[in-house]
Amino acid sequence: MMFEKLTKVFPFMLLVTMVSRAVVAGEYNPKTLKVALLPDEHAATIIQDNKPFANYLEKTVNKRIKLIVTTDYSSMIEAARFGRIDLAYFGPASYTIAKDKMAGGKIDFEPFAARLKGGSTTYKSIIIAGVDVDAEKIAELKGKSFEVAFGDQASTSSHFAPKYTMMKKGVMWGRDYKENFVGAHDAVARNVERGNAQVGGLSLPIFEKLVARKTIEVKKIKILGYSDPLPQYPWVMRSDLKQSLKTSIRKAFFALKKGTKEGDSILKSFKTDGFAEISDIDYNIIRDIRKNVSGK
């Protein structure tokens, strides 16, 4: 009886061992690639804008593509931790937070591409205010009592970067202002425009997009300043993907060129001219900002 039980259990244990070894060896090769997009705007808009991108990946990588927009940055980080996504477009800070949480786990992610804009893989955060705010630059906010609208708590350009930029000018949370997290970058701009918050911080590329679309009334907003250059949003992939699939994904991204019909239809949704190679070490500056702002 014991021998019979062992003969049933052994094949199962062998299968588990073989699967574990396959994952370690980089043999994860799903039929459908689950691609997560950063929830920095309305989910339906993000999905609609990125349909050409999904079609392009299906064709070039030869996989079914499922686009995913999580409810917020935290749920995107958790989805990465537990293997519910294979490819993801993170913000710089949310990527570093995800890497911290995944350290020592069975699943890891590696950055491979970043947005390229004007020949650079950096961008800035912008600090805006309502036109009635008695300040023309960030330093003039010191000593005042006001409210700041940030996006998501794990966002680089709508939380960490603008908060750190204000800190360097002597404008401190809890002393000079109260903070309110409104979720998305566009919500930050709208709250400042409507007077719900006197000041707001968000991504400069997204702010420019909102202005170009006339989503916000520029005459109701003024610019107080900008952050230092930040490493662009990284595209990351599961480290245990099959090597040939990794190669195909990289080729697909780096083949996109501005000025071509296909390239322009895809790149405009990411507000970029193309993609350039990037690695984890490029995000150490974000780790430093996080440590200065939150102590971790």
C-alpha positions as CSV (number, residue, x, y, z in Angstrom):
1,M,0.0,0.0,0.0
2,M,2.8,2.4,0.9
3,F,4.7,1.6,-2.3
4,E,1.5,2.2,-4.3
5,K,1.2,5.7,-2.7
6,L,4.8,6.5,-3.4
7,T,4.5,5.6,-7.1
8,K,1.6,8.0,-7.4
9,V,3.3,10.9,-5.5
10,F,6.7,10.5,-7.2
11,P,5.6,11.5,-10.7
12,F,3.9,14.6,-9.3
13,M,7.0,15.6,-7.3
14,L,9.1,15.0,-10.5
15,L,6.8,17.2,-12.5
16,V,6.9,20.1,-9.9
17,T,10.7,19.8,-9.9
18,M,10.9,19.9,-13.7
19,V,8.6,22.9,-13.9
20,S,10.6,24.8,-11.2
21,R,13.8,24.1,-13.1
22,A,12.2,25.2,-16.4
23,V,11.3,28.5,-14.8
24,V,14.7,29.0,-13.4
25,A,16.3,28.2,-16.7
26,G,14.1,30.8,-18.4
27,E,11.6,28.6,-20.2
28,Y,8.4,30.5,-19.3
29,N,6.6,30.7,-22.6
30,P,2.9,31.7,-22.3
31,K,0.5,31.5,-25.2
32,T,-0.9,34.9,-24.2
33,L,1.3,37.7,-23.0
34,K,-0.4,39.7,-20.3
35,V,0.7,43.3,-20.8
36,A,0.1,45.8,-18.0
37,L,-0.1,49.5,-18.8
38,L,0.4,52.2,-16.2
39,P,-2.9,53.5,-14.7
40,D,-2.0,57.2,-15.0
41,E,-5.1,58.2,-17.0
42,H,-8.6,56.8,-17.4
43,A,-8.4,53.0,-18.1
44,A,-10.8,53.0,-21.1
45,T,-8.7,55.7,-22.7
46,I,-5.5,53.8,-22.2
47,I,-6.9,50.6,-23.7
48,Q,-8.3,52.4,-26.7
49,D,-5.1,54.4,-27.3
50,N,-3.0,51.2,-27.2
51,K,-5.0,48.9,-29.5
52,P,-2.5,49.5,-32.4
53,F,0.3,48.6,-30.0
54,A,-1.4,45.3,-29.0
55,N,-2.0,44.4,-32.7
56,Y,1.7,45.2,-33.5
57,L,3.0,43.0,-30.6
58,E,0.7,40.1,-31.7
59,K,2.1,40.3,-35.2
60,T,5.8,40.7,-34.3
61,V,6.1,38.5,-31.2
62,N,3.6,35.9,-32.5
63,K,1.6,35.8,-29.2
64,R,-1.9,36.7,-28.2
65,I,-1.8,40.0,-26.3
66,K,-4.0,40.9,-23.4
67,L,-3.8,44.5,-22.3
68,I,-4.4,45.2,-18.6
69,V,-4.9,48.4,-16.7
70,T,-4.9,47.9,-12.9
71,T,-7.0,50.1,-10.6
72,D,-3.9,51.8,-9.2
73,Y,-0.1,51.6,-8.9
74,S,-0.2,49.3,-5.9
75,S,-2.3,46.7,-7.6
76,M,0.0,46.7,-10.6
77,I,3.0,46.1,-8.3
78,E,1.1,43.2,-6.6
79,A,0.2,41.8,-10.0
80,A,3.9,41.7,-10.9
81,R,4.8,40.1,-7.6
82,F,2.4,37.2,-8.1
83,G,3.0,36.5,-11.8
84,R,-0.3,37.9,-13.1
85,I,1.5,40.0,-15.7
86,D,4.3,39.2,-18.1
87,L,5.2,42.6,-19.6
88,A,4.7,45.9,-17.9
89,Y,5.0,49.6,-18.4
90,F,5.9,51.0,-15.0
91,G,6.6,54.4,-13.7
92,P,10.2,54.8,-12.4
93,A,9.3,54.8,-8.7
94,S,6.7,52.1,-9.0
95,Y,9.2,49.9,-10.8
96,T,11.8,50.4,-7.9
97,I,9.1,49.6,-5.4
98,A,8.1,46.5,-7.3
99,K,11.8,45.4,-7.4
100,D,12.1,45.8,-3.6
101,K,8.9,43.8,-3.0
102,M,10.0,41.0,-5.4
103,A,13.5,40.6,-3.9
104,G,14.2,37.0,-2.9
105,G,10.9,35.8,-4.5
106,K,10.3,33.3,-7.3
107,I,9.4,35.9,-9.9
108,D,11.5,38.9,-10.9
109,F,11.3,41.6,-13.6
110,E,14.0,43.3,-15.6
111,P,13.8,46.6,-17.4
112,F,14.8,46.6,-21.0
113,A,13.5,49.7,-22.7
114,A,12.6,53.3,-21.9
115,R,10.9,56.1,-23.7
116,L,13.1,58.2,-26.0
117,K,12.1,61.8,-26.4
118,G,14.2,64.4,-28.1
119,G,17.1,62.1,-28.1
120,S,16.9,61.6,-24.3
121,T,15.7,58.9,-21.9
122,T,14.8,61.5,-19.2
123,Y,11.8,63.6,-18.5
124,K,10.6,66.0,-15.9
125,S,7.8,66.6,-13.4
126,I,6.0,69.9,-13.4
127,I,4.6,71.8,-10.4
128,I,1.6,73.9,-11.2
129,A,-0.7,76.3,-9.3
130,G,-4.0,78.0,-9.7
131,V,-3.7,81.5,-11.2
132,D,-5.0,83.0,-7.9
133,V,-2.2,81.5,-5.8
134,D,0.2,84.2,-4.4
135,A,3.4,82.7,-5.7
136,E,5.3,82.7,-9.0
137,K,7.9,80.1,-8.2
138,I,8.2,77.1,-5.8
139,A,10.3,78.9,-3.1
140,E,7.5,81.5,-2.6
141,L,5.2,78.8,-1.3
142,K,7.3,78.5,1.9
143,G,5.4,79.6,5.0
144,K,2.0,79.5,3.3
145,S,-0.8,77.1,4.2
146,F,-2.2,75.4,1.1
147,E,-3.2,72.0,-0.4
148,V,-1.2,70.0,-3.0
149,A,-2.8,67.5,-5.3
150,F,-0.6,64.5,-6.1
151,G,-1.5,61.5,-8.3
152,D,-0.8,58.1,-6.9
153,Q,1.4,57.5,-3.8
154,A,3.7,55.3,-5.8
155,S,4.0,57.7,-8.8
156,T,7.4,59.2,-9.6
157,S,6.3,62.4,-11.4
158,S,3.0,63.0,-9.6
159,H,4.3,62.4,-6.1
160,F,8.0,61.6,-5.3
161,A,9.6,64.1,-7.8
162,P,7.4,67.1,-7.1
163,K,7.5,66.6,-3.4
164,Y,11.3,66.2,-3.5
165,T,11.5,69.3,-5.7
166,M,9.6,71.3,-3.2
167,M,11.6,69.9,-0.3
168,K,14.8,71.2,-1.9
169,K,13.2,74.7,-2.1
170,G,12.3,74.6,1.6
171,V,8.6,73.8,1.1
172,M,7.7,71.0,3.4
173,W,4.8,68.7,3.7
174,G,3.0,68.9,7.0
175,R,4.3,72.4,7.7
176,D,3.6,74.4,4.6
177,Y,1.0,72.3,2.9
178,K,-1.4,69.3,3.2
179,E,-1.4,66.6,0.5
180,N,-4.3,64.9,-1.3
181,F,-3.8,61.9,-3.6
182,V,-6.3,62.0,-6.4
183,G,-5.1,59.0,-8.4
184,A,-4.2,60.0,-11.9
185,H,-2.1,62.8,-13.5
186,D,-5.1,64.3,-15.4
187,A,-7.0,64.4,-12.1
188,V,-4.2,66.5,-10.5
189,A,-4.4,69.1,-13.3
190,R,-8.2,69.2,-13.1
191,N,-8.2,69.7,-9.3
192,V,-5.8,72.6,-9.6
193,E,-7.8,74.1,-12.5
194,R,-11.1,73.9,-10.5
195,G,-9.5,75.3,-7.3
196,N,-9.9,72.1,-5.3
197,A,-6.2,72.2,-4.7
198,Q,-3.9,75.3,-4.9
199,V,-0.9,73.4,-6.2
200,G,-0.3,70.1,-8.0
201,G,2.5,67.9,-9.3
202,L,2.4,65.7,-12.4
203,S,4.3,64.5,-15.4
204,L,5.4,67.2,-17.8
205,P,4.6,65.1,-20.9
206,I,1.1,64.3,-19.6
207,F,0.6,68.0,-18.8
208,E,1.6,69.0,-22.3
209,K,-0.8,66.3,-23.7
210,L,-3.7,67.7,-21.6
211,V,-2.9,71.2,-22.9
212,A,-2.7,70.0,-26.5
213,R,-6.1,68.2,-26.2
214,K,-7.6,71.3,-24.4
215,T,-8.6,69.0,-21.6
216,I,-7.7,71.8,-19.2
217,E,-8.1,75.5,-19.4
218,V,-4.5,76.8,-19.4
219,K,-5.6,80.4,-18.4
220,K,-6.6,79.0,-15.0
221,I,-3.2,77.5,-14.3
222,K,0.4,78.8,-14.0
223,I,3.7,76.9,-13.8
224,L,5.8,77.3,-10.7
225,G,8.7,75.1,-11.7
226,Y,10.1,71.7,-12.8
227,S,11.9,68.8,-11.3
228,D,15.4,67.7,-12.2
229,P,15.6,65.2,-15.1
230,L,14.2,61.8,-14.2
231,P,14.8,58.4,-16.0
232,Q,12.0,57.7,-18.3
233,Y,9.2,55.2,-17.7
234,P,10.7,51.6,-18.1
235,W,9.2,48.7,-19.9
236,V,10.0,45.5,-18.0
237,M,9.6,41.8,-18.6
238,R,9.6,38.7,-16.5
239,S,13.1,37.5,-16.1
240,D,12.1,33.8,-16.5
241,L,10.7,34.3,-20.0
242,K,12.2,32.1,-22.7
243,Q,15.3,33.7,-24.1
244,S,14.0,33.6,-27.7
245,L,10.8,35.4,-26.6
246,K,12.8,38.1,-24.7
247,T,14.8,38.7,-27.9
248,S,11.6,39.0,-30.0
249,I,10.1,41.5,-27.5
250,R,13.3,43.6,-27.6
251,K,13.4,43.6,-31.4
252,A,9.7,44.6,-31.6
253,F,10.2,47.6,-29.3
254,F,13.5,48.9,-30.8
255,A,12.1,48.5,-34.4
256,L,9.5,51.2,-33.8
257,K,10.5,54.3,-35.6
258,K,9.0,57.8,-35.6
259,G,8.0,58.9,-39.1
260,T,6.7,55.6,-40.2
261,K,2.9,54.9,-40.4
262,E,3.1,52.0,-38.0
263,G,5.5,53.6,-35.7
264,D,3.6,56.9,-35.4
265,S,0.3,55.1,-34.7
266,I,1.9,53.3,-31.7
267,L,4.4,55.8,-30.3
268,K,1.9,58.6,-30.0
269,S,0.1,56.9,-27.2
270,F,3.4,56.7,-25.2
271,K,4.2,60.3,-26.1
272,T,7.6,59.2,-27.4
273,D,9.9,59.1,-30.4
274,G,10.9,55.5,-29.9
275,F,12.5,53.3,-27.3
276,A,16.1,53.0,-26.0
277,E,17.9,50.3,-24.0
278,I,17.9,50.8,-20.2
279,S,19.0,48.8,-17.1
280,D,18.2,48.7,-13.4
281,I,21.1,50.8,-12.4
282,D,19.6,53.8,-14.3
283,Y,16.9,53.9,-11.6
284,N,19.2,54.4,-8.6
285,I,18.4,58.1,-8.7
286,I,14.8,57.3,-8.1
287,R,15.7,55.1,-5.2
288,D,17.6,58.1,-3.7
289,I,14.5,60.4,-4.2
290,R,12.3,57.8,-2.5
291,K,14.7,57.6,0.4
292,N,14.8,61.4,0.9
293,V,11.0,61.7,0.6
294,S,9.8,58.8,2.6
295,G,12.9,57.3,4.3
296,K,12.6,54.0,2.4
